């Protein structure tokens, strides 16, 4: 979505009636004749130039009045503007033609003829809307952008059920890979721009919403629960209602991201929310979605299980059918807004209720938004505000990242005996042993509720001090409070829970504040244009947490357990004895604060509309680093040559042809808080049963002085070509880049004795990402009745680790007999997270695994979970009032490791009474074969997905006095996937980190993906 300042709008002059040339009121007889002759001549002359008064109204496509539309008499400079409601009045000569023009709309010539009233509807100029992109601290015409910037508007967004902003741009931008770690409503999403370049410092880009940079921290708690395992936090961006988003701009190269300095190494995503425009209008939208699982594992049914030699327990149960369901999603969005050239306003309310396809899982979001601006002092002072509030309620299920062979909920579903009944003869859950949980009992006898209240916004004021010189100040805030409450009843037969029950309460509170002040200066000096920016920024990040865990409950009532921890402490065991009360309630808390102080500047110079230069420098000082490296310096420079302006370029072929080159240095400081100096913290303490004593606790050192720790820095070179041919019917860009990340932030084992087993340091290594990106936009058919647009994007990236001393293991693999197992290793000459596995060669005559290259783990010729190619294809079609969009995306050149198959789908698992997939039976494996980590469980992750389909119809409303717009639609998401991956879905990445070194591309009982069909309607009143 393009943004324009009001100063760019064509404004007409002020028209004043001319005073009469005759003075006085008395005429003597001698002058009477001459005066009469003069009057007669004037009458004849004025008659020849008679003017007709014409009035009317200018509307947009929704029927709302358009303010500030420039109306000129064609062939002259005479004109006027529409008022706040779109009304106008003008005097014209007979048979004149009026030209109506407004930025963002297609100009229109209207012959007046003998009409005295006109009603004119202007159509949005889609191409014009794409010409301006948002960059850091301002906007720029896309044709003048010197860096690699991609812009998405509402027409480009994913359609259907969208929970978080990242999903809107999935597959739409070259060089941007978006992976949903699971199909859980509100689950985490990984975003990678131009590859993966960091280890400890995180790889997600910096998100900036309406000018407020986010911290990137989790706003809700994860967990590591006894009997359930490690659980992820919810997606921190779920608070923002996608319906409130107007545009998303992605800054990809260093020349574009350097303005954000220490946080720009992984790219920057700028999100702009909607603004009101035109006469005040009320918009309402509703949609209903229906979701089902896309693919179930091909497990043995009861008859097949018995035939293969499995233990018959007398029933037939399809555990996947029992636990997976058809899920419903409801969305309501209501907004009211309007605006003119002196200000705008928009209020919005949103409600989302999305059920997950696993029993009881759900997310609800209540959101409120406001944006507004108002101009004062002859339009020299502009005051604005943007506010977003949301309360997000998540209902989770016991899903783990590392629980092992006993299984979390999903693991239990996969391995449960299909001849076992869900309920016993008494109507209770049929629970046999703690190592084989009943999946339905796991869901019904546990509770996981998470509530997150978040508010983000800013108040800003901009003053024009002199012509071209403006000063802007911004006060921003981002505050969140979250509480996650989990309870597991003592009647749940799971190791560590049965007969005692457990409760976990984890509260997280964050309070981030921003204050920015900056000057901008725009001036033209003949053929030279200057745009300059100079500013200061201060941002603080406060984060506090409080964790409480309790056990030994006298009740199985989950609500009572959560809301009355005082009853924890004593529980009757079957033999009548009681558990010890010591250790029944454990509490700990923490609080940290970080600060970031920055100075930044940027200069854009243009020469003759041919040569454009951009220079940027940001200086960041962070409290995360010690005194020796408190400040970091991040410069960049870029040049663009508009070849199309040169005489030697044939204008009949090219409507645009430009070359770009940019180089810059950006940073990464996304490490834990205050790791540079000594810190003390109160350790955990235990409250005794009666609350009359405390066991444990004390002030202990948890870190020591580390003054030389410094920024992780990424230097990047970008070369680009922008082009447009065939009179604009085919346009696009090609970019090539080389990124090099040094001073890698890392966590290594500390020399003992020390207050902490680990220390943070900078590794003298180099992470390289090199790639090519292609983006094409083709207009196949452009007619008044039918149009067809095709958009293609593709990117290639190669990742390599250089100059790394030593090796570091990650990719933890869980399962029976797999203690200490891992599948990935960081090493010199390999891509990040390269697979380090045994080469599997089948089974011998005894059913044991054969490893032709030896029974040891090794690198596999650079096989990696990082994709080499990402691609997207969009077809947008319109016919009359119908519109249709079809979108495919694909990922190629990566490998996935199935920890799910490694843990559950082996002959040894079947021999121990568990269910398996059908391909396990008769595959030659023996029941005593060790399920070692090997290429047996490594598969190609290539896929092509029909990600989105939508069909809409705009209802004609020519005679309606109430509705100005009405559109109905149907859309489908994740409709089919072409892949050879045997798992549930190839778009997966479970967190299998070791020693805080992340992993990528490992599948372990991930929440299944769903296929969703949505119907809905949008109305404007």
Secondary structure, 3 states (H helix, E strand, C coil): CCCCCHHHCCCCCCCCCCCCCCCCCCCCHHHHHHHHHHHHHHHHHHHHCCEEEEEEEEECCCCCECCCCEEEECCCCCEEECCCCCEEEEEEECCCEEEEECCCECCEEEECCCCCEEEEECCECHHHHCCEEEECCEEEEHHHCCCCEEEEEHHHCCCCCCCCHHHHCCCCCCCEEEEECCCCCCCCEEEEECCCCCCCCCCCCEEEECCEECCCCCCCCCEEECCCEEECCCCHHHHCCHHHEEEEEEECCHHHHHHHHHHCCCCEEEEEECCCCEEEEEEEEEEEEEEEECCCCCECCHHHHHHCCCCCCCCCCCHHHHHECCEEEEEEEEEEEEEECCEEEEEEEEEEEEECCECCCEEEEEEEEEEEEEEECCCCEEEEEEEEEEEEEEECCCCCCCCCCCCCHHHHHHHCCCCCCCECCCCCECCCECCECCHHHHHHCEEEEEEEEEEEEEEEEEEEEECCEEEEEEEEEEEEEEEEEEEECCCCCCCCCCCCCEEEEEEEEEEEEEEEEEEEEEEEECCEEEEEEEEEEEEEEEEEEEEEEEECECCCCHHHHHHCHHHECCCECCCCCECCCCCCEEEEEEEEEEEEEEEEEEEEEEECCCEEEEEEEEEEEECCCCHHHCEEEEEEEEEEEEHHHCCCCCCCCEEEEEEEEEEEEEEECCCCCCCCCCEEEECCEEECCCCCCEEECCEEEEECCCCCCCCEEEEEEEEEEEEEECCCCEEEEEEEEEEEEEEEEEEEECCCCCCCCEEEEEEEEEEEEEEEEEEEEEEEEECCCEEEEEEEEEEEEEEEEECCCCCEEEEECCCCCCCCCEEEEECCCCCCCEEEEECCCCECCCCCECCCCCCCCEECCCCCCCCCEEEEEEEEEEECCEEEEEEEEEEECCEEEEHHHHHHCCHHHHHCCCCCEHHHCCCCCCCCCCCCCEHHHEEECCEEEEEEEEEEEECCCCCCCCCCEEEEEEEEEEEEEEECCCCCCCCCCCCCCECCECCCCEECCCCCCEEEEEEEEEEEC
